[in-house]
Amino acid sequence: MKKRTLFKSLEAKITWQMMLISLLPIIIIGSFAYYTADQSVQATKKSLQDSRSTLEKNVVSTNIVSTAQRAIADIDQRMLDLIEQSVALTSYPGILQAAVYYRLQSETLGLHEMSKEQAEITVAENAYLYSHSILDDYLNKQLAFEEHTKQILVTDSHGLRAVSTGISSDFVLSDELWWKTAWQEGFYTGISKYVDSSEFWGVDIAVRIKDPKTGEFVGVFKTVLDIAAIQELAENNTNFIEAGNISVFTSDELLLAETSSLHQAERIMTPDIELSASTETAVNLAIHSDGASGYNLANETVAGFARSAQAGYYESINGFDGFGWGVVVEQPQEIAFASLNSFGALKDDLNNSRRELSIAIIGIAVAMTLVVLFIAIRQSRKITGPISRLRYAAERIRMGDDEVEIAIEADDEIGDLAVAFGRMFLERRQAMEVLKDNEERFRTIFEHSNDHIIYIDKSGIIVDTNSKVEELYGYTPEEVIGKNFTDIDNIVSQYLPKITTYFDGMIEGNKPDGLTEVEIIHKDGRVIIAEANVSAVRIDGEVEGMLAIVRNVTDRKRTEEALQENEMKFRTIFEHANDQIIYLDEAGIIIDVNNRIKDIWGYEREEVIGKHFMDFSFVLPESMNVIAEKFTQALTENQT
């Protein structure tokens, strides 16, 4: 018998129950004392945490959020100035005149009707026609005045470049998104990559030019602002927060500025860049949340965020809802909450006090546990000793010792248990004798059956078989027991998949019990036709194997085949006879006719089968009466 672990033995269970009864009051009192003290500590800590949270909200978060608001306000103001300046320049007489003048020049040359490539070539050949030194000087001064403005460009109403300063530009611009949007809707803003002396990202501002006198739209005015201007504003605002980092994102969550990486070019306007969890959360809140600003606490940082101004701020631009940008300001918590460190020290003191109380309660509990454990073990052994001896006797009986003595002297329940156990042992011995007799009878029937009996477990292994296996297959029981039934080459190959499928279905409970027929190959090569009566063997409702009773039906099948062959011969004679043959039942109903029915009488077989022969005028009426008489006489005399 497997030895039980300490905690599963009866002795241990009794010991633990006695300890539980003794220690339960101590545990309850100690727990109550600890709970009371802990609640006091928790209440104090909650008060401290509330105070800290209030300070976080009113001091720390306010500083970070205000920095984010200040930074986005600076960016909004810079963009508003650029937009208003662009709108104002569309009214400048020189720009209006240039848009109108160069439209006439382009139409004179037919440039607006040329392909883009042909127009570019024609302009290059007539460059002197597109020179406006006074307007060029004016726009160059505007570029010089605006440090980060990279380009000022004017087109005519055909989308052809009229005047351009700063970075170079194509002549035909009508296929550009910024031009098409500005021309159709009056305003466009977007971000594009440019190449000047080096690559840079620029904010495009495009405004449709309207002649105030005629009300006619005559062209488009475009300004390109290097996003270095936005990055510079972000850098300036880091001065307002110690060890802080500022990031600016587009509405698509692409970086415009990132002070922590010094605006690394590989990260600017690059999709799916790696961001810290706090930054990613803050960006999402800044761009997609209902609130215009707020803050978020992460594991190690505090992140404030603010969203750029919306439509009301840009009321001078009809239909423009704002850029949808967001600013995120991050600061390490150790710096942001430096002034709140004293709260942490106070919390540590409270935790130490609670720890000391816990140690005192645990010490008392341990001492009481040892005392109670000693007493409990002594008492439990008085109970479990007789039971252990009874268990030893049961183990001896299991090993086959029928002479074991159960001698336990006790006048309590354990003594009653010993008496009951002895009675049970006697009854078990009698039952085993009956079982042995039944097993011998079953084995006699099993071995002397005229049919082959085989038991296969659910994995397909042959567990047992009677001696008929040698007569049926030519194999001895020893040759097949322990092998999988598919490994024995005694089943015709075409039947093997069917039998395997049937076996699997029965094991899964999907196939009914019943008869099945199979061809078997005898060890000497003969093919035997066998009929198997198959039944599933179930234990506790679960299929554990299959019992098959197999009978050799080769002779019977051969006889059936011979009968079928004779029947086919008779059918051939019946169908090919030159005479008309009619087969009637006892009631005179036509059961069958051969093919001569149509040749002799003109009827189809389907017209006469199933009907009485008197219903047809095969012969003259007087002859039909004679035939009917003969038919009745034949039935009476049992003649054919």
N, C-alpha and C positions, 0 to 999 in steps of 0.2 A: 504494500500500500504506500502511495506517495505521501511523504511526510509533509504536513502542513507547515506553512510559515507561522511565525510567532503570532502575528495579528489575526490569523484565521482559526487558531485553536480555541477550543471551548474555555480552556484555562485563561487565555488572554481576554476572551469576551467577558467572562465573569469578573476578571480583575478590572477591566475597563469600566464595566457597569458599576462596580462598587466605588471605583474612583470618581466616576461621574456623579454618583449620589452624594459622595462626601465633599467633592470639590465644587459642585454646582453653586451652593450658597456663596462660597468664597469668590467664585468667578463673577457671580452677579453683583456682589458688593464692590469688588475691585473694578468691574466694568463701569458700574454707575459712578464710582469716584473718578475714574479716568474720563468718562464721558462728560461729567460736570466740568472738570478742569479743561478738557479739550474744547468744550463749547465756549468757555470764557476766553480761551486763547483765540479761537476762530472768530469770535465776535470782535475782539481787539484787532485781529489781522484784517477782518473785513472793513473795519473802520479806517484802518491805515490804507487799505487798498482803495477805498472810496475816495479818501483824501488824495491819494496819488493819481487816481483817474481824473479827479477834478482838476488837479494841477496839470496833468497831461493835456486835458482838453482846453483849459483856459490859458496855459502858458506855452507849453512845448508845441502842441499842435497849431496854436494860433500863429506862432512864429514861423513854422514851416509852411502852413497854408498861405499866410500873408506874403511870404517870399514867392510862392508859386503864383499867387494872384498878381504880384508886382511884375514878375517876369512876363507873364502872358499879357498884362496890360501894356508893357513896353513894346511887345511884339505887335499887338493890335494897333497901337498908336503909329508904329513905324509903317505898317501896311496901309493904314488909313491915309497917312500922309502921302504915300506913294500913289494910292488910288486917286485921291483928290487932285494931286499934282498932275496925274495922267489925264484926268477929266478936264482940268483947267487948260492943259496944253492943247487939247483938241479944239479949243476955241481961239487959239493963237492964229492971227491972220496969215502968217507965213506958212503954217502947216496946212490951213484950209486951201490957200492958193496953190501950194505944192501938190496936194492931192488932186485938185481939179486940173491943174496945168499938165501934170504927168499922165493923167488919164487921157487928155487930148493927144499928147505925144504918142502914147501907146496905141490909141485908136488910129492915128495917122499912119503909123508904121504897121498897123494890123497885128500888133503883138498879142492882143487879147484873144485872137482867133488862131494863133499858132500853138503847136505843141510846146511843152515845157522846154525840151531840148533846143528847138529852133528859136524860141524866144530868148533863151539865154545867149545863144550865139549872136543873134541880131543885136541885142543890147551891148554885148562886148564890142561889136563892130561900130556902134554908134554911141559910145560912152559919153561923148561930149554933149549929147542931148540931155543926159541925166546928171548934170552938174549944177549944183545950187550952193555956191560958196557962202552966201550970207546965211541961209538956213542951216547949212552944215556947221558954221561957226557958232550959231545960237545953240544948236543941240549939243555940240561939244562942250560948251560952257555948262549946260545942264548936267552933262556927265561928270564934269570936273567938280561941280558943286555937290553932287550925290556920290559919296565915296564908293559905295558898293553897287551902283547902277552900272551894268555891263553893256547895255544896248538900249538905244532909242530908235524906233523904226516907224516909218509912215508908208502905208500902201494906198493905192487908188481903189476905186470901187470894183475893179476887176481882180483885186488881189495881187497886183503887180507892185513891186517895191518902187516907191517914189524917192524917199530919203532914208538913209540909215547911217548911224554912227556907232562906234564901239565895235563889237565883234561882227565878223562878216556874215552875210546873209545871202540866200538864193534870191533871184529876181522874181521868179514865179512862186507865190506863197498862197495861192488860192486853195491848194490842196492840204494846207496845214490845219490841224484841228482848232488851234487858237484863232486862226483867221475866220474859219467857217462859223465857229460859235459866236465870235464877236460880231460878225457881219449879220448873222441871223437874229441873235438875241440882244445885241448891244453891249455885252460885257463878257469877258472870259478871264479866269484865273486858273493857273495850274503850275506844275513843277516839271521842268525839263532838264536834260543833261546837255551841256554845251562844251565845245572845245575851242579855247582861245590859245593862249600860250600854254595852258594846261586844261585838263578837264575840270568842270565845276557844275554844280547844280544851281539852277536859277528859278526864281519865282516869276512866271509870266503874268503880266497885267496887260490886257488888250481891251481897248475902248473904241466903239464905233464913232467915226467923225461925222458930225451933222452940221450942214451949212445953216446958221441961224437965220439967214435972210430967206432962203428958198425952202428950208425944211428938208432938203434933199440929203441923203446919206452919200458922202463922197469918198469915204475910205475908212481905214482902221489905223489907230495909233497903238503902238506896243512898247512896253518898257520891260526890261529884264533885270531883276534884282538878284545879285549873288546871295545865296543863303548864308554866306559868311557874315552878313549883317545880322541875321537871326542868331547865329552862333556867338557873335560878339555880345549881343544883348544877354544871352544866357550866361556868358562868362562874367559880365558886369554884375549880374544879380547874385553870383556865388559869394560876393563880398558881404552879403547881408546874413549869411548863415555859416557858422563855423564847420569846417570839414564837410561842407555840403556839396552835392553833385546835382546838376540840373540837366534834364533831358527834355527835348521838344519833339513831339510826334505829330505826324499828319493824321487825318481822319482814317486813313488805312493802316494806322499803327506803324508807319515807317519813320525812322529816325531822321530829323532835320538837324538836331544838335545834341551833343553828348559830352559834357565837360569831363566826365570821368575818364574817357578814352581820348581826350583832346580832339574830339570830332573826327575819329579815325575814318579815313576815306572808305575803307572796305565795309564799314558799318552804316554809313550814311545812305539812306534811301534803298537799303538792301532788305528784301523780304526774309522773314523767318530767321532773323538773327537771334542769338541766345541772349536772353534777359534774365535777371534775377527774378525770383518769385514775387518779391515785393514790388519791383518795377512793373512786371507784367500785370499784376492786380491793379496797381495804381493807374496804369495806362488805360486799362479797360474801364475803370471807373471814370477817369477823366473824359474819355471820348464817348462812352455809351451810357453812363448813368444819368439819372434825372437831375441830380445836383450839379451846379456849376463848379463847385470846389469841395474839398474835404481832405481827409487823411486816412492812412491805413498803417496798422502796426504789424510788422513781420517779426521773425525771430531775432534779427540783429539790427534792423533798421526801422526808421520812421519815414514814411513816404507821404508827402503832401502833394495834392494835385489841383489843377485848375484848368477849365476849358476856355478856349478863345471866345471872343464876343460873337453874338449872333446877329440876326437881321437888323434889329433896332439900332445897333451901333453903326451899321453901314447904310443908314437910311438914304444917303445920297445916291446909292446904287440900287436902282429898282430891280427887285427879284433876286438880289444877292443875299444869301442867308449866313454868310460868314465862312471862314476857312475850315471850321471844325477841328482845329488843332488842339493839342493838349500839352500842358507842361507838368512834369513830375520832378519834385524836389526831394532828395533823399539825404538823410543824416543818420550816422550810427547812433544806436540807442544809448550807448555808453556816454556819448557826448550830449545827446538831446536830454537825457534824464540825469545828468551829472548832479544837478541841484537836488535830486530826489533820493540820493544814495543813503541819506540818514534814515529814511524809511526802511530800507533794507536791513540796516544794522539793528533797528528795533525789532523787526520781524525775526531776525536771527536769535535775539535774546529770548523772545517768546518761544521759539522752537526749542531752545536749550532747556528752558524751564519745563516744557512738556516732556522732553526726553528724560530728564531726571525723575519726573513723576512716574513715567513708564517703567524705568529701571527699578524703582522702589516697589511698585506693584508686582512686577515680574519676579523679583527676588522673594517676596513673601509667597507668591503662588508656587514657585519651585520648591521651597522648603516644605510647604504643606503637601505638595504632590508626592515627595519622597516618603513622607510619613504614611500617607494613605496608601501608597503603592506597596510598602512593606506589609501592611495589614491585609490588603486585598489579596496578595499572592499567597499568604498562608491559608486564608479561608478558601480560596479557589482550588488549591491542591487537595483539600479534604473532599471536595466534590468530584474533581476530575480523575482522582486516582482509580476508583473502581471502574469508571467509564473507560479508562485507558486499558485496564485488564480485559474488559469486555471486547474492546476493539481488537486486542491481540488474539483473543479466541476466534473472532470472526475472520481474521486474516488467515489463521491456521485452517479453518474450515474451507476458505476459498482456495487454499493450496492443496486441498484434497484429504486433509486429515479428518477422517470420520470418527476418530476416537478421542477428540479433544474434550476436555472437561470444562464446564462452565461453573466454577465454584466461587461465587461472590456472596459473602454473608453480609446482608444488610436488610433491615426491616423497614426501609423507606422506599421511595419511588424507584431508586436504582436497583434494589432487590427485586421489585416487581418487573423491571425491565430485563433483568437476568433470566427470570423464569419465562417470560414471554419469548426471549431470544432462544432459549433451549427448546421451547415448543416449536418455534418457527424452524429451527434446525432439523428437528425430527420430520416435520411436514415436508421440508425441502428435500430430504433424503428420499422420502416416499415418492415425491413428484418426479425426481430425477430417474427413479427406477421405471416409472410409467413412461416417461419421455424416451428412455432408452428402448423400451419395448416397441413403442410407436415408430421410432426411428428404424428399428430392425425390420418392421413390417413394410414400411415405406421403401426401404432399400431393396427388399425382396421383390416388391411390385416393380420398382424402377429397373432392376437388373433383368427380370424375366419377362418384361413387356415384349410383345411381338413387334412393336414399333420402336423406332429410334427416338430417344428422349434426350434433349440437350438443353442446358441452361447457360445463357450468355449474360454477363453483367452489362451495365450501361455503357461501358467503354469498349464493348465488343469482344472482350476476353471470354473464352470458353471456360466456364467454371467446373462443369461436371457433364458427363455423358454416360449412357449405359453401353453395354457390349455390342448392341446392334449397330453401332457406328462402323464396326469392322465389316459386318455383312453388307451394309449399305454403301460404304465408301472405300472399304479395303484398308482403313487406318485403325490402329488400336487406340483405345481411350488415352493411353499414355502419350501417343503421338500428337494428339490435338488439344488436350487439356493444358491451359495456360497460354495458348496462342490466340491471336485475333482471328475471328472466323474468315476475314478477308485475306489472311496470309496463307490459307490452305487452298491449294489449287484444285478444288473439287466442285467449283461452280462454273458453269459455262459462262464465258466472258460477257456475252450479251445480256445475261441476267444479273450480273454483279451490280451495276449502277442501280437497277430497280430494287434489288434486295437491300443495298446500302441505304437508299432513300427511305424504303419502308421501315428499316430498323431505326434510322434517325428520327423519323416521324413518330414511331411508337414510343421511343424513349422520351420524346418531348411531349407525349400525350396527345398527339394530333392524329394518330392512325388507330382505327378500331382493331380489336382482336378478330381473328377469323382465319379462313383457309387461304393459302396461296400456293401456286404451283411453280416449280422450278426444275430445270434440268441439271443433273449432277454428274460429274465425271468420276467414275470409279478409279481406284488406284491403278487398275490394270488397263484403263483406257476406255472401258465401256461407258456409254451414256445411259443414265438411269433417269426416268421421269419420277419425280417425288412430289407428294402433296404434304404440305406442312400446315398444321393447325397451331397458330401462333397466339400466345397470350402474354400480356404485360404482367410482370411481377411487381406488385406494389407493396411497399412497407411504409406505414403511417401516411398513406395517401400519395407518396412519392414513387415514381417509377424507378426501380433499382435494377431492372434487367428484363430479360425476355425468355420465356419457356416455350420451346417448340417441340411438337410431337410429329415426327416425319415418317411417312409411310411410302413404300415403293409401289407406285401405281403404273409401272411400265406395261405390264400385261393388259391391264384394263384399258390403258390409252391405245395400245396396239389394236385391241378388239374394237374400240370405238372408231378408230381410223379405218379399219376394214369395213365396218358397217357403213361409214360415210362413203367409202369407195364404191360399195355395192349399190348404194342409193344413187350415186352419180351415174353408174352404168344403166340402172333402170330408167333414170330420167332421160338418158341419151336415146334409149330404145323407144321410150314413150313419145319423145318429141319428133323423132325421125321416121316413125312408122308410116307406111303408105296408106294405112287405114285410119279412119276416124276413131279415136279412143275417147270415151267419156267416163269420168269417175264420179259416181253418185254416192251420197251418204244414205243412211237408212230411211230418211224422210223424202228422198228423191231430189234433194238439192244438188245442183251441179257443183262439185268441189274443184274439178280441174278438167281441162280438155287440151288436146294437142293442137298443133298448128294447122292440121287438116280441116278444122272447123270452117275456116274461111273459104278454102278451095272447094269443099263439098257443099256447104249450106250458105256461104256468104256472110256468116256472122263473125264479128270480132270476138276474141276470147273474153274481153271485158264486158261484152253485152250479155253473155250467158252465165258466167261464173257467179254463183250465189243465188241463182234462180231455179225454180222447179222445172224439170225437163218437160212436163206437160204444157208449160207456158209457150213452147215453141213448136211450130209446125214443121218438124224435121221430116216427117213422113205423112202419108195420107191418114185421115182420121181413123179409118178402119184398122190400119196398121198400128197406129198409136195405141189403140185399145189393146191390141195383142201384146205390144211392148209393155204396157202398164200391167197387164196380167202376168207376164213373165217376170217382171220386176217384183211383184207381190209374192209370186210363187217362190222366187229365189230367196227372198227374205225369210219366208215361212220355213223353207227347207234348209236354210243356212247354207245356200249354194252361191257361188259367184260365177 
